[in-house]
Amino acid sequence: MSASPRSQGWSGTQAGAITARILSAVVGGYALAYSATAFLSVYLPMSRPDRVSLASLACFIVWVAAILYAFGARSPWRAVWVPAALSLVLGLAAFLPAGYGVRP
């Protein structure tokens, strides 16, 4: 007598939660790293080549932090929406002022 396939594997809810966390880590982490790079490239108080270089190197730290957060968040909902919200805020801060001519 063998156990049912459901008792041996993950339930649909657990598989969905893991999938959401993986997608959040990869896609959300990339979006957060990109928007953080853009934000730091605009607002760091250095010469342009220095701030772009530093921002490009810092993006890897941001991406790793986003990956760690995606798997350490209390719920999959938080794992998805916190990096998305941060990406939106940093992206708006980096790109919106260009249209108004107020970039530093």
N, C-alpha and C positions, 0 to 999 in steps of 0.2 A: 504494500500500500504506500503510495507516495503522496506527499503534501500537494495541495493545489498550487498552481503557478503564482497566484496572488500572494500567498504566504511566503514564498521564497524571494520575491522581488520587492521593488518599491511600489508604493501606491501611486496613483496618478497625481495626488497632491504633492507628495514628496518629490516626484520627478519634475513637476512643474516648478517647485521652489528651487531645486538645484539648477534647472535650466535658466530661470530668471536670474539667479546669482551669477551663473557663468556669463550670460549675455551682459549683465550689468558690469561685471569685471572687465570684459573685453571691449564691448562697444561703449559703455558708459565711461570706463576708464580712459579710453582713447579720446572721447569727446572732452572729458575733463582735462586731460593732459594738453590737448590742443588749445582749449580756451585759456588755460593757465599760462601756456607759453605765449599766446597772443597778449594777454593781460600784462605779464611781466615784461614782454618786449616793448610795451608802450610806456609803462609807468616806473620802471626801475630808474633811479637817479644816476645813470652812468652814460658813457658815450654809447652811441648806437651799436657799434660792433660788440662791445662788451656786454651790453644788456641782452642782445639777441643770443650771444653765446651762452651766457649764464641761464637765460630762460630755456634754451634748448636742452641744456644739461639737467636743469631742474625738472623738466617735464617727465623724465624717467622716474624721479622720486615721487612725483604726483601720481603717475600711473600705478606704481607699486602700492602707494597708499590707498588708491581707489580699489585695487584688487583686494587688499587686506580688509578694507571696509566692506566690500561686497560679501565676503564670506564671514565677517564678524558681526554684521548688523543683526539686530534682533529679529527682523522679519524680512522676507523677500521684497515686500513693498518698500521698506526703507532702503534696501540695497539698490533698488532701481531709481527711486525718486530723489534721493539726496545727491548723488553725483549728477543727475540730470538738472536739478535746480541750481547746483553750484556752477555747472557748465553754462547754463543760461545767464546767470548773473555775471560771471567773468567775461563771457562772450559779449554781452551787452556793454559792459564797462570798457572793453577793449575796442569794439568796432563802432558803437553808436556815436561816441564823441567826434569821430572823423567827419561825419556829415554836418555837424554843427561848428566845426572849426575850433574845437576847444581841446584838442589833443595836446599834451605837453610837448 
